[in-house]
Amino acid sequence: MKRKWVIPDIHGCVKTVQALLSEQIKPTKFDEIYFLGDYIDRGPDSKGVIDLLMKLQREQYNVVALIGNHEEFLVELYDMETKPGKFSFFNSAKKKREIFFEIGGRRTLKSFHVNHAKEIPEEYINWMRNLTYYAEVDDFILVHAGLNFRPDDPLTDKKSMLWIRDYEIMPEKINNRRIIHGHVPVNFELIDLAIKNKSYKFIDLDNGPYMSSRDGFGNMIALELTSMQYVVQFNLDL
């Protein structure tokens, strides 16, 4: 039977996601694997994470990789550094770079052995630039952060898909499907409760794999949509 796995924020923890895939999920090429974005920053090997996802795609695994706010931010910084004349003083690359470092970008640059975003090989930037924003799978909508239900069609607001944190769900606007997302780390107890309780209109799968020193956090979780069973991988990178 085809399995449909959902994996949220990886944040540079390549050893952890490798173990999750090879030791627990063990996907076949008939399975589907949905990654919810935020592959970079915070953890030690962002380049390694992207290399792994690219390798799975080259080997023709059924991989759907969504974009997260960290990928969008890096692509924007890259564009500012390579095309400085197109951006105003208030959106300067210097200011963007400072924020990038605050959200863990220094470790991303280190993984590429570069000092500036503009020095990252273009193939990686293009891969991030071309990621999709959401996926509709059976009774679920998969997205990085969530949806803005103020417009008639919540699937038109791409910025909210990457950045939104608090939102009120109107199920009738998405055909009563449940939302599965990451972006905001939540403790393991809440994740388990949301998965097992069908009355929850959303499931936040992000357990903050880089937060290994905090009780109830620090794991990478993968949810299988057909069985609604999940597996947990503790962090191997930090």
Sine and cosine of phi, psi and omega as CSV:
sin_phi,cos_phi,sin_psi,cos_psi,sin_omega,cos_omega
0.00,0.00,0.70,-0.72,0.05,-1.00
-0.91,0.41,0.73,-0.68,0.07,-1.00
-0.96,-0.29,0.46,-0.89,-0.05,-1.00
-0.78,-0.62,0.97,-0.23,-0.10,-0.99
-0.98,-0.18,0.62,-0.78,0.07,-1.00
-0.86,-0.52,0.80,-0.61,-0.02,-1.00
-0.81,-0.59,0.85,-0.52,-0.02,-1.00
-1.00,0.06,-0.37,-0.93,-0.15,-0.99
-0.68,0.73,0.82,-0.57,-0.01,-1.00
-0.98,-0.19,-0.62,0.79,0.09,-1.00
0.76,0.65,0.81,0.59,0.14,-0.99
0.97,0.26,0.12,0.99,-0.04,-1.00
-1.00,-0.06,0.96,0.27,-0.15,-0.99
-0.95,0.33,-0.62,0.78,0.01,-1.00
-0.89,0.45,-0.59,0.81,-0.01,-1.00
-0.92,0.38,-0.73,0.69,-0.02,-1.00
-0.95,0.32,-0.52,0.86,0.09,-1.00
-0.89,0.46,-0.69,0.72,0.02,-1.00
-0.91,0.41,-0.65,0.76,0.03,-1.00
-0.85,0.53,-0.69,0.73,-0.02,-1.00
-0.96,0.27,-0.78,0.63,-0.17,-0.98
-0.99,0.17,-0.49,0.87,-0.09,-1.00
-0.97,-0.23,-0.39,0.92,-0.07,-1.00
-0.89,-0.45,-0.81,0.59,-0.03,-1.00
-0.96,0.27,-0.73,0.69,-0.01,-1.00
0.76,0.65,0.88,0.48,-0.11,-0.99
-0.94,0.35,0.55,-0.84,0.22,-0.98
-0.99,-0.15,0.12,-0.99,0.01,-1.00
-0.98,0.22,-0.05,1.00,0.11,-0.99
-1.00,0.02,-0.36,0.93,-0.01,-1.00
-0.96,0.26,0.28,-0.96,0.10,-1.00
-0.90,-0.43,0.67,-0.74,0.03,-1.00
-0.80,-0.60,0.85,-0.53,-0.01,-1.00
-0.93,-0.37,0.86,-0.51,0.07,-1.00
-0.98,-0.22,0.70,-0.71,-0.18,-0.98
-0.99,-0.13,0.29,0.96,0.08,-1.00
1.00,-0.07,0.02,-1.00,-0.09,-1.00
0.85,0.52,0.90,0.44,0.03,-1.00
-1.00,0.08,-0.30,0.95,-0.18,-0.98
-0.89,-0.45,0.12,-0.99,0.10,-1.00
0.96,0.29,0.39,-0.92,0.08,-1.00
0.96,0.28,-0.85,0.53,-0.01,-1.00
-0.99,0.15,0.07,-1.00,-0.20,-0.98
-0.99,0.15,-0.32,0.95,-0.16,-0.99
-0.63,-0.78,0.95,0.33,0.04,-1.00
-0.89,0.46,-0.66,0.75,0.03,-1.00
-0.86,0.51,-0.68,0.74,0.00,-1.00
-0.89,0.46,-0.59,0.80,0.04,-1.00
-0.90,0.44,-0.73,0.68,0.00,-1.00
-0.91,0.42,-0.64,0.77,0.05,-1.00
-0.85,0.53,-0.66,0.75,0.00,-1.00
-0.90,0.44,-0.71,0.70,-0.01,-1.00
-0.92,0.39,-0.64,0.77,0.06,-1.00
-0.88,0.47,-0.63,0.77,0.00,-1.00
-0.90,0.43,-0.69,0.72,0.05,-1.00
-0.87,0.50,-0.65,0.76,0.02,-1.00
-0.92,0.39,-0.67,0.74,0.03,-1.00
-0.88,0.47,-0.58,0.82,-0.01,-1.00
-0.99,0.11,0.13,0.99,0.14,-0.99
0.91,0.41,0.57,0.82,0.26,-0.97
-0.96,0.27,0.45,-0.89,-0.01,-1.00
-0.99,0.16,0.98,0.18,-0.06,-1.00
-0.95,-0.30,0.78,-0.63,0.16,-0.99
-0.88,-0.47,0.89,-0.46,-0.03,-1.00
-0.94,-0.33,0.88,-0.48,0.05,-1.00
-1.00,0.02,0.36,-0.93,0.04,-1.00
-1.00,0.03,0.59,-0.81,0.11,-0.99
-0.92,-0.39,0.13,-0.99,-0.02,-1.00
-0.91,0.42,-0.47,0.88,0.01,-1.00
-0.94,0.34,-0.60,0.80,0.07,-1.00
-0.93,0.38,-0.70,0.72,0.03,-1.00
-0.86,0.51,-0.67,0.74,-0.04,-1.00
-0.89,0.45,-0.68,0.73,0.00,-1.00
-0.92,0.40,-0.66,0.75,0.03,-1.00
-0.88,0.48,-0.66,0.75,0.03,-1.00
-0.90,0.44,-0.66,0.75,0.03,-1.00
-0.91,0.42,-0.67,0.75,0.05,-1.00
-0.85,0.53,-0.71,0.70,0.01,-1.00
-0.90,0.44,-0.63,0.78,0.02,-1.00
-0.91,0.42,-0.63,0.78,-0.03,-1.00
-0.97,0.23,-0.48,0.88,-0.02,-1.00
-1.00,-0.07,-0.33,0.94,0.00,-1.00
-0.72,-0.69,0.88,0.48,-0.14,-0.99
-0.88,0.48,-0.46,0.89,-0.06,-1.00
-0.94,0.34,-0.26,0.97,-0.07,-1.00
-1.00,0.04,-0.11,0.99,-0.11,-0.99
-0.86,-0.51,0.55,-0.84,-0.05,-1.00
-0.98,0.21,0.20,-0.98,0.02,-1.00
-0.85,0.53,-0.62,0.78,-0.07,-1.00
-0.95,0.30,-0.27,0.96,0.08,-1.00
-0.91,-0.41,0.63,0.78,-0.09,-1.00
-0.91,0.41,0.46,-0.89,0.03,-1.00
-0.89,0.46,-0.55,0.84,-0.01,-1.00
-0.88,0.48,-0.73,0.68,0.00,-1.00
-0.91,0.42,-0.67,0.75,0.00,-1.00
-0.89,0.45,-0.64,0.77,-0.01,-1.00
-0.91,0.42,-0.64,0.77,0.02,-1.00
-0.88,0.48,-0.69,0.72,0.02,-1.00
-0.92,0.40,-0.63,0.77,0.03,-1.00
-0.84,0.54,-0.68,0.74,0.03,-1.00
-0.92,0.40,-0.58,0.82,0.00,-1.00
-0.91,0.42,-0.49,0.87,-0.03,-1.00
-0.98,-0.17,0.32,0.95,0.12,-0.99
0.99,-0.14,0.18,0.98,-0.08,-1.00
-0.93,0.36,-0.39,0.92,0.00,-1.00
-0.86,0.51,-0.62,0.79,0.00,-1.00
-0.95,0.32,-0.49,0.87,0.08,-1.00
-0.91,0.41,-0.74,0.67,0.03,-1.00
-0.87,0.50,-0.66,0.75,0.00,-1.00
-0.88,0.48,-0.61,0.79,0.00,-1.00
-0.92,0.39,-0.43,0.90,0.06,-1.00
-1.00,-0.05,-0.06,1.00,-0.03,-1.00
0.86,0.51,0.69,0.73,0.04,-1.00
-0.74,-0.67,0.23,-0.97,0.01,-1.00
-0.96,-0.29,-0.29,0.96,-0.06,-1.00
-0.68,-0.73,0.49,-0.87,0.01,-1.00
-0.85,0.53,-0.59,0.81,-0.04,-1.00
-0.90,0.43,-0.26,0.96,0.00,-1.00
-1.00,0.01,-0.13,0.99,0.06,-1.00
-0.92,0.38,0.73,-0.69,0.00,-1.00
-0.80,0.60,0.67,-0.74,-0.13,-0.99
-0.88,0.48,-0.48,0.88,-0.01,-1.00
-0.88,0.48,-0.55,0.83,0.02,-1.00
-0.96,0.29,-0.65,0.76,0.04,-1.00
-0.90,0.45,-0.70,0.72,0.00,-1.00
-0.90,0.43,-0.60,0.80,0.05,-1.00
-0.87,0.49,-0.72,0.70,0.02,-1.00
-0.92,0.40,-0.64,0.77,-0.04,-1.00
-0.89,0.46,-0.50,0.86,-0.11,-0.99
-0.99,-0.15,0.16,0.99,0.05,-1.00
-0.93,0.37,0.46,-0.89,-0.01,-1.00
-1.00,0.02,0.31,-0.95,-0.12,-0.99
-1.00,-0.04,-0.49,0.87,-0.02,-1.00
-0.38,-0.93,0.23,-0.97,0.07,-1.00
-0.65,-0.76,0.64,-0.77,0.07,-1.00
-0.97,-0.25,0.90,-0.44,-0.08,-1.00
-0.75,-0.66,0.93,-0.37,0.02,-1.00
0.79,0.61,-0.87,-0.50,-0.06,-1.00
-1.00,-0.09,0.39,0.92,-0.11,-0.99
-0.75,-0.67,0.46,-0.89,0.24,-0.97
-0.89,-0.46,0.83,-0.56,-0.01,-1.00
-0.98,-0.21,0.74,-0.68,-0.06,-1.00
-0.40,-0.91,0.34,-0.94,-0.05,-1.00
-0.93,0.36,-0.81,0.59,-0.15,-0.99
-0.93,-0.36,-0.63,0.78,-0.07,-1.00
0.49,-0.87,-0.23,-0.97,-0.06,-1.00
-0.74,-0.67,0.51,-0.86,0.10,-0.99
-0.99,-0.10,0.90,-0.44,-0.09,-1.00
-1.00,-0.07,0.12,0.99,0.05,-1.00
-0.94,0.34,-0.66,0.75,0.09,-1.00
-0.93,0.36,0.31,-0.95,0.07,-1.00
-0.87,0.49,-0.61,0.80,0.02,-1.00
-0.89,-0.45,0.97,-0.25,-0.02,-1.00
-0.88,0.48,-0.32,0.95,-0.04,-1.00
-0.99,0.15,0.11,0.99,0.03,-1.00
-1.00,-0.09,-0.24,0.97,-0.07,-1.00
-0.99,-0.13,1.00,0.00,-0.07,-1.00
-0.95,0.33,-0.58,0.82,-0.01,-1.00
-0.87,0.49,-0.68,0.73,0.02,-1.00
-0.91,0.42,-0.54,0.84,0.03,-1.00
-0.86,0.51,-0.41,0.91,-0.04,-1.00
-0.98,-0.20,-0.45,0.89,-0.22,-0.98
-0.84,-0.54,-0.33,0.95,-0.15,-0.99
-0.89,0.45,0.55,-0.84,0.03,-1.00
-0.87,-0.50,-0.80,0.60,0.01,-1.00
-0.94,-0.34,0.79,-0.61,0.01,-1.00
-0.43,-0.90,0.52,-0.85,0.03,-1.00
-0.99,-0.12,0.83,-0.56,-0.08,-1.00
-1.00,0.08,0.74,-0.68,0.13,-0.99
-0.91,-0.41,1.00,-0.06,-0.16,-0.99
-0.83,0.56,-0.53,0.85,-0.04,-1.00
-0.90,0.43,-0.38,0.92,0.00,-1.00
-0.98,0.20,-0.23,0.97,0.02,-1.00
-0.79,-0.61,0.54,0.84,0.06,-1.00
0.82,0.57,0.60,0.80,0.08,-1.00
0.87,0.50,0.45,0.90,0.08,-1.00
-1.00,0.09,0.41,-0.91,0.06,-1.00
-1.00,0.01,0.53,-0.85,0.03,-1.00
-0.99,-0.12,0.72,-0.69,0.13,-0.99
-0.88,-0.48,0.79,-0.61,-0.08,-1.00
-0.51,-0.86,0.03,-1.00,0.11,-0.99
-0.81,-0.59,-0.79,-0.61,0.15,-0.99
0.98,0.17,-0.78,0.63,-0.02,-1.00
-0.95,-0.31,0.92,-0.38,0.01,-1.00
-0.89,0.45,0.73,-0.68,0.07,-1.00
-0.77,-0.64,0.35,-0.94,-0.08,-1.00
-0.96,0.27,0.30,-0.95,-0.11,-0.99
-0.88,0.48,-0.59,0.80,-0.03,-1.00
-0.87,0.49,-0.67,0.74,0.00,-1.00
-0.93,0.37,-0.63,0.77,0.03,-1.00
-0.87,0.49,-0.74,0.68,0.01,-1.00
-0.87,0.49,-0.68,0.73,-0.01,-1.00
-0.90,0.44,-0.70,0.71,-0.04,-1.00
-0.91,0.41,-0.61,0.79,0.00,-1.00
-0.92,0.40,-0.67,0.74,-0.11,-0.99
-0.99,0.11,-0.29,0.96,-0.07,-1.00
-0.95,-0.31,0.95,-0.31,-0.06,-1.00
-0.92,0.38,-0.26,0.97,0.01,-1.00
-0.96,0.28,-0.28,0.96,0.09,-1.00
-0.94,0.34,0.79,-0.61,-0.04,-1.00
-0.99,0.11,-0.16,0.99,0.03,-1.00
-0.58,-0.81,0.37,-0.93,0.10,-1.00
-0.77,-0.64,0.90,-0.43,0.10,-1.00
-1.00,-0.07,0.91,-0.41,-0.08,-1.00
-1.00,-0.06,-0.04,1.00,-0.11,-0.99
-0.99,0.16,0.93,-0.37,0.05,-1.00
-0.98,-0.19,0.22,0.97,0.03,-1.00
0.87,0.50,0.94,0.35,-0.08,-1.00
-0.86,0.51,-0.40,0.92,0.01,-1.00
-1.00,0.09,-0.05,1.00,-0.05,-1.00
-0.99,-0.17,0.75,0.66,-0.15,-0.99
-0.93,0.37,-0.31,0.95,-0.01,-1.00
-1.00,0.05,-0.04,1.00,-0.05,-1.00
-0.97,-0.25,0.78,-0.63,-0.06,-1.00
-0.88,0.48,0.76,-0.65,0.01,-1.00
1.00,0.05,0.01,1.00,-0.01,-1.00
-0.79,-0.61,-0.04,-1.00,0.14,-0.99
1.00,-0.10,0.21,0.98,0.00,-1.00
-0.90,-0.43,0.34,-0.94,0.15,-0.99
-0.94,-0.34,0.78,-0.62,-0.12,-0.99
-0.89,-0.45,0.66,-0.75,0.10,-1.00
-0.84,-0.54,0.78,-0.63,-0.03,-1.00
-0.94,-0.33,0.75,-0.66,0.07,-1.00
-0.99,-0.13,0.84,-0.54,-0.21,-0.98
-0.97,0.23,-0.45,0.89,-0.03,-1.00
-0.96,0.28,-0.69,0.72,-0.02,-1.00
-1.00,-0.07,-0.30,0.95,-0.12,-0.99
0.85,0.53,0.56,0.83,0.14,-0.99
-0.98,-0.19,0.48,-0.88,-0.01,-1.00
-0.74,-0.68,0.36,-0.93,0.08,-1.00
-0.83,-0.56,0.43,-0.90,-0.09,-1.00
-0.81,-0.59,0.75,-0.66,0.07,-1.00
-0.86,-0.51,0.86,-0.51,0.07,-1.00
-0.95,0.30,0.36,-0.93,-0.11,-0.99
-0.94,0.34,0.76,-0.65,0.02,-1.00
-0.94,-0.33,0.00,1.00,-0.12,-0.99
-0.99,-0.16,-0.46,0.89,-0.16,-0.99
-0.94,-0.34,0.00,0.00,0.00,0.00
